[in-house]
Amino acid sequence: MNYKDINILELLPQRPPFVMVDYLTDYSDTQSSCCLTIRPDNIFLENGCLASAGIIEHIAQTCAARLGYYNCYILKTGVRLGFIGEVKDLCILRLPREGELIETTITVVQEIFDVTLVTAEVRVGTEVIVTTRLKIAQGEASEGPSSSLSPEEKSI
């Protein structure tokens, strides 16, 4: 399957301008990846770089895209809200710059009930720029995947 063809808004509870992933690049039960191009209108852009809060949100939304794919395409249910429970061992080697494409890979370390512990690695090309661990808690399911999308969002 070409994951890039999936409208990312079908997988996420977030809506513009707070969407911090452009597309899903890979999915498996234990590992997924998403990309984001750092654009000049990104709400987390500071002094030409994506701020650390934007990086953390991008990683969390990579987790959300993985769960969204699982819920929508495998379980055939709605997207679930998620919450960052913990950020641990955050190591920012450098901030991504405007115009750069970042790809984040998350690896599931453990899933217990509705809590998922992941490790994350953010890269620009082959350069690792951020590593961390996140704990994500899932909330209730929302409406079906595309039923709440406006006509404009469906065309993204």
C-alpha positions in Angstrom: 0.0 0.0 0.0 1.2 3.5 -0.7 0.6 5.2 2.6 1.3 8.7 1.1 -2.0 8.5 -0.8 -4.0 8.5 2.5 -5.4 11.9 3.4 -3.5 12.5 6.7 -6.6 14.2 8.2 -8.4 10.9 8.1 -5.9 9.6 10.6 -5.6 12.5 13.0 -8.0 14.3 15.4 -6.0 17.5 14.8 -7.0 20.1 12.2 -5.1 22.8 10.4 -3.2 24.9 11.4 -2.2 22.4 14.1 -1.4 19.4 11.8 2.3 18.6 12.2 2.5 15.6 9.8 2.2 15.8 6.0 1.8 12.0 5.4 2.3 8.5 6.7 5.3 6.8 5.0 5.3 3.4 6.8 3.1 1.4 9.1 3.4 -1.9 11.0 2.2 -3.1 14.4 5.4 -2.0 16.1 6.8 0.8 13.9 5.5 3.7 11.9 7.0 6.8 10.1 5.6 10.2 9.1 7.1 13.2 7.2 6.7 16.9 7.6 8.1 19.7 5.5 8.9 22.7 7.7 7.0 25.5 6.0 7.1 29.3 6.7 3.5 29.3 8.0 4.1 26.6 10.6 2.8 27.8 13.9 5.8 26.4 15.7 8.4 28.1 13.5 10.8 30.4 15.5 13.7 32.2 14.0 13.7 30.0 10.9 13.6 26.7 12.9 10.9 24.4 14.2 10.7 24.9 18.0 11.2 22.0 20.3 7.4 22.1 21.2 6.7 21.6 17.4 9.1 18.6 17.3 7.4 17.0 20.3 3.9 17.6 18.7 5.2 16.2 15.4 6.4 13.0 17.2 3.0 12.8 19.1 1.1 13.2 15.8 3.3 10.4 14.2 2.0 8.2 17.0 -1.5 9.5 16.3 -1.2 8.6 12.6 -0.1 5.1 13.5 -3.1 4.6 15.8 -5.4 6.4 13.3 -4.3 4.0 10.6 -4.9 1.0 12.9 -8.3 2.3 14.1 -9.6 3.4 10.6 -8.1 0.9 8.2 -7.8 -2.3 10.4 -10.5 -2.0 13.1 -12.8 0.2 10.9 -13.6 2.5 13.8 -13.1 6.2 14.4 -10.0 8.1 15.2 -9.3 8.3 18.9 -8.0 11.3 20.8 -4.6 10.9 22.3 -2.7 12.7 25.1 1.0 13.0 25.8 1.5 11.5 29.2 5.3 11.8 29.4 8.3 13.0 27.4 11.5 11.3 28.5 15.2 11.4 27.5 14.6 14.2 24.9 17.8 14.8 23.1 17.7 17.6 20.5 21.0 17.6 18.5 19.7 20.4 16.3 16.4 22.0 15.3 15.1 21.4 11.8 15.2 24.5 9.6 12.5 26.0 7.4 12.3 24.1 4.1 13.7 20.9 5.5 11.8 17.6 5.3 11.9 15.7 8.6 11.0 12.0 8.9 10.1 10.6 12.2 10.1 6.9 13.0 8.4 5.7 16.2 8.9 2.2 17.6 6.5 0.7 20.1 8.3 -0.4 23.2 5.2 -1.4 25.2 1.4 -1.2 25.0 -0.7 -1.7 28.1 -4.5 -1.0 27.8 -4.8 2.4 26.2 -1.2 3.6 27.0 1.6 3.2 24.5 5.3 3.8 25.2 7.4 4.6 22.1 10.9 5.6 21.2 11.2 8.1 18.5 14.0 9.2 16.1 13.7 12.3 13.9 15.9 12.6 10.9 16.7 15.1 8.1 17.9 12.8 5.4 20.2 10.4 7.1 21.1 12.8 9.9 19.5 12.0 13.3 18.5 15.3 14.9 16.2 14.3 17.8 15.6 11.1 19.9 13.2 10.7 22.7 10.7 8.4 24.5 7.0 9.3 24.7 4.1 7.8 26.6 0.8 8.4 24.8 -2.6 7.7 26.4 -5.7 7.2 24.1 -9.1 8.6 24.9 -12.5 7.9 23.5 -13.2 7.3 19.8 -14.4 10.2 17.8 -16.7 10.0 14.7 -15.8 7.9 11.7 -12.6 8.7 9.9 -13.8 11.0 7.2 -17.3 11.9 8.3 -16.2 15.0 10.1 -14.0 16.3 7.2 -15.1 19.4 5.3 -15.0 19.2 1.5 -11.8 21.3 1.6 -10.1 18.9 4.1 -11.2 15.8 2.0 -9.2 17.3 -1.0 -6.0 17.7 1.0 
